[in-house]
Amino acid sequence: MSFAKEAWPFVLPILVVALAAGVLRRPGLAAVALGLGFATLLFFRIPARASAAPAGTVLAAANGKITSIARVTDPDFAAGDFHHVVTFLSVFNVHVQRAPVSGEVVTTHYRRGRKVAAFREDAGEINESVTSVIRTDAGETFAVRQLAGLVARRVVSYLEEGDRVERGELIGVIKFGSRVDLYLPASYRLLVEKGETVREGATPVATAKHLIEERP
C-alpha cells in the first residue's frame, strides 16, 4: 500500500511533535501524537485496485456509500440525460479518486464555494468542487465531481484539459471526508443501488447498452 503525497504536510508536523515528546520524556504525548499521525496517514492510503470488468463497464470513482441515485437532464457540463450517482466518503474511507472510464479529459473546472456537510442535498450546488469531464473514444461524456465537505479542507485534481486517462487511474484526492458525484449517460444500465458500498477502481457501477444486448 502507498500513500498520496498530499498526506505529508499533515503527517510530518505530527511526527515532529511525537519526536519532541520522546526527547522530553513525555511518552504519553508521544504515543498520542504517533497514533494521530498514523490515523491521518491512513486517510491518504492508496490501496491496490484492479477490475476484470470488460471495456464498456463504468467503475466507481470513489470509495464509500452511495447515498443518492437520480436522473438529471442537461447538467452544467453537457446536454442530454445522465445518471447522477452520489458517493459519500466518511473519514474511514479511502480518499483518492480513480477514473471511471478511459478517455480524454475535455475540461476540468474548479468552483470556489462553501464547505457545508457533504450529505446535505444542496452540497453539490454550493460547496467547493472540481468537475472533470471525460470523453471516451466512442464520443460519450462522463463527469466526476469532487466535493469538499464539512471536514474536507481542499479538493485536489490531478487532471488537466487534454490529458488521456485510463480506467482505474488515479485522478485526485479529497483531503478528509466528503463526497464524489459521478455522471454517466442515461443509456447505461446501473449495476448499483442506493445504500451500497463501492470501492474506487474496482466496483462496476454501470454497463454499456451493447454489453447487455450481447449477453446470451
C-alpha positions as CSV (number, residue, x, y, z in Angstrom):
1,M,0.0,0.0,0.0
2,S,1.2,3.5,-0.8
3,F,0.1,7.0,0.3
4,A,-0.9,10.1,-1.6
5,K,1.8,12.8,-1.4
6,E,-0.8,15.3,0.0
7,A,-0.6,13.4,3.3
8,W,2.9,14.6,4.3
9,P,2.1,18.3,5.1
10,F,-0.3,16.9,7.7
11,V,1.6,13.9,9.0
12,L,5.2,15.3,9.2
13,P,4.4,18.1,11.8
14,I,2.6,15.5,14.0
15,L,5.7,13.2,13.8
16,V,7.9,16.1,14.8
17,V,5.7,16.6,17.9
18,A,6.0,12.9,18.7
19,L,9.8,13.1,18.3
20,A,10.0,16.1,20.6
21,A,7.8,14.5,23.2
22,G,10.0,11.5,23.2
23,V,13.1,13.7,23.7
24,L,11.4,15.4,26.6
25,R,10.4,12.1,28.0
26,R,6.7,12.5,27.6
27,P,5.8,9.0,26.5
28,G,2.0,9.6,26.8
29,L,2.1,12.6,24.5
30,A,4.4,10.8,22.1
31,A,2.1,7.9,21.9
32,V,-0.9,10.1,21.2
33,A,0.9,12.0,18.5
34,L,2.1,8.8,16.8
35,G,-1.5,7.5,16.9
36,L,-2.8,10.7,15.4
37,G,-0.1,10.7,12.7
38,F,-0.8,7.1,11.8
39,A,-4.6,7.7,11.6
40,T,-4.0,10.8,9.4
41,L,-1.8,8.8,7.1
42,L,-4.5,6.2,6.7
43,F,-6.8,8.9,5.3
44,F,-4.5,9.2,2.3
45,R,-3.8,5.5,1.7
46,I,-3.8,4.2,-1.9
47,P,-4.7,0.5,-1.9
48,A,-4.1,-1.7,-4.9
49,R,-7.2,-1.8,-7.1
50,A,-8.0,-4.0,-10.1
51,S,-11.0,-4.9,-12.1
52,A,-11.6,-7.6,-14.7
53,A,-14.7,-5.9,-16.0
54,P,-14.9,-5.7,-19.8
55,A,-14.5,-2.5,-21.7
56,G,-17.7,-0.6,-21.6
57,T,-18.1,-1.1,-17.9
58,V,-18.0,2.0,-15.7
59,L,-16.1,1.7,-12.4
60,A,-16.7,3.5,-9.2
61,A,-14.7,6.8,-9.0
62,A,-14.8,6.9,-5.2
63,N,-14.7,4.7,-2.1
64,G,-17.7,5.0,0.2
65,K,-21.5,4.6,0.4
66,I,-23.9,5.5,-2.4
67,T,-26.4,8.0,-0.9
68,S,-28.3,9.1,-3.9
69,I,-29.1,7.9,-7.5
70,A,-31.1,10.2,-9.8
71,R,-31.6,11.0,-13.4
72,V,-30.8,14.5,-14.5
73,T,-31.2,16.4,-17.8
74,D,-28.7,18.9,-19.2
75,P,-26.3,19.3,-16.3
76,D,-23.9,22.2,-16.4
77,F,-21.1,20.3,-18.3
78,A,-23.1,18.7,-21.2
79,A,-26.6,18.4,-22.8
80,G,-28.6,15.2,-22.5
81,D,-29.9,12.8,-19.9
82,F,-27.5,11.4,-17.3
83,H,-27.5,9.1,-14.3
84,H,-26.2,11.0,-11.2
85,V,-24.6,8.7,-8.6
86,V,-23.5,10.3,-5.3
87,T,-20.9,8.6,-3.1
88,F,-20.4,9.8,0.4
89,L,-16.9,9.4,1.9
90,S,-16.5,9.1,5.6
91,V,-13.2,9.8,7.4
92,F,-12.7,6.0,7.3
93,N,-12.9,5.6,3.5
94,V,-10.1,5.8,1.0
95,H,-9.8,9.5,-0.1
96,V,-8.2,9.1,-3.6
97,Q,-10.4,9.0,-6.7
98,R,-9.9,7.0,-9.9
99,A,-11.1,7.4,-13.5
100,P,-14.4,5.6,-14.1
101,V,-13.7,5.2,-17.8
102,S,-10.9,5.6,-20.3
103,G,-10.8,8.7,-22.5
104,E,-9.7,12.3,-22.9
105,V,-10.2,15.0,-20.3
106,V,-12.3,17.6,-22.1
107,T,-12.3,20.1,-19.3
108,T,-11.6,20.3,-15.6
109,H,-13.2,23.2,-13.7
110,Y,-12.6,24.4,-10.1
111,R,-15.5,26.1,-8.4
112,R,-14.9,28.1,-5.3
113,G,-17.6,27.5,-2.7
114,R,-18.6,26.7,0.9
115,K,-17.9,23.6,3.0
116,V,-21.2,22.5,4.4
117,A,-21.9,18.9,5.3
118,A,-21.5,16.8,2.2
119,F,-24.6,14.8,3.0
120,R,-26.8,17.9,2.5
121,E,-28.9,17.8,-0.7
122,D,-27.7,21.2,-1.7
123,A,-24.0,20.5,-1.1
124,G,-23.5,19.8,-4.8
125,E,-24.6,23.2,-5.7
126,I,-22.9,25.3,-3.1
127,N,-19.7,23.5,-2.0
128,E,-16.2,23.9,-3.3
129,S,-15.7,21.4,-6.1
130,V,-13.7,20.3,-9.1
131,T,-15.6,18.8,-12.1
132,S,-13.6,16.8,-14.6
133,V,-15.3,15.8,-17.9
134,I,-14.0,12.8,-19.7
135,R,-15.0,11.9,-23.3
136,T,-14.5,8.3,-24.3
137,D,-13.2,7.1,-27.7
138,A,-16.8,6.4,-28.6
139,G,-17.7,10.0,-28.0
140,E,-19.7,9.5,-24.8
141,T,-19.4,12.0,-22.0
142,F,-18.8,11.2,-18.3
143,A,-18.0,13.6,-15.4
144,V,-16.5,13.2,-11.9
145,R,-17.2,16.0,-9.4
146,Q,-15.1,16.1,-6.3
147,L,-16.8,18.0,-3.5
148,A,-15.3,19.4,-0.3
149,G,-17.4,18.8,2.8
150,L,-17.6,20.0,6.4
151,V,-14.3,18.2,7.4
152,A,-12.6,18.3,4.0
153,R,-10.5,21.3,3.5
154,R,-9.3,21.0,-0.1
155,V,-10.1,19.2,-3.3
156,V,-7.1,18.2,-5.4
157,S,-7.4,17.1,-9.1
158,Y,-4.5,15.6,-10.9
159,L,-6.2,16.1,-14.3
160,E,-5.6,18.9,-16.9
161,E,-7.5,19.6,-20.1
162,G,-6.2,17.4,-22.9
163,D,-4.9,14.6,-20.7
164,R,-5.5,11.0,-21.6
165,V,-6.7,8.8,-18.7
166,E,-7.2,5.1,-18.4
167,R,-10.0,3.5,-16.4
168,G,-8.9,3.0,-12.8
169,E,-6.1,5.6,-13.0
170,L,-5.7,7.9,-10.0
171,I,-7.3,11.3,-10.8
172,G,-7.3,13.1,-7.5
173,V,-7.7,13.2,-3.7
174,I,-10.0,15.0,-1.3
175,K,-8.4,15.9,2.0
176,F,-10.6,14.2,4.5
177,G,-14.2,13.1,4.3
178,S,-16.6,14.5,1.6
179,R,-18.4,13.2,-1.5
180,V,-17.9,12.4,-5.1
181,D,-20.6,12.8,-7.8
182,L,-20.4,10.6,-10.9
183,Y,-22.4,11.4,-14.0
184,L,-22.8,8.9,-16.8
185,P,-25.1,8.6,-19.9
186,A,-28.6,7.6,-19.1
187,S,-28.4,4.9,-21.8
188,Y,-26.1,2.9,-19.5
189,R,-27.6,0.2,-17.2
190,L,-26.9,0.8,-13.5
191,L,-25.4,-2.1,-11.5
192,V,-25.5,-0.4,-8.1
193,E,-28.2,0.7,-5.7
194,K,-28.6,3.4,-3.0
195,G,-27.0,2.3,0.2
196,E,-24.4,0.1,-1.4
197,T,-20.8,0.4,-0.6
198,V,-18.4,0.8,-3.5
199,R,-14.6,0.7,-4.0
200,E,-12.9,3.1,-6.3
201,G,-11.4,1.5,-9.4
202,A,-12.9,-1.9,-8.6
203,T,-16.7,-1.9,-8.2
204,P,-18.7,-1.9,-11.5
205,V,-21.3,0.9,-11.4
206,A,-22.9,0.6,-14.8
207,T,-22.6,-1.2,-18.1
208,A,-22.9,-0.1,-21.7
209,K,-26.1,-1.0,-23.6
210,H,-24.2,-3.1,-26.2
211,L,-22.8,-5.3,-23.5
212,I,-26.3,-6.0,-22.2
213,E,-27.5,-6.9,-25.8
214,E,-24.6,-9.2,-26.3
215,R,-25.3,-11.4,-23.3
216,P,-26.8,-14.8,-24.1
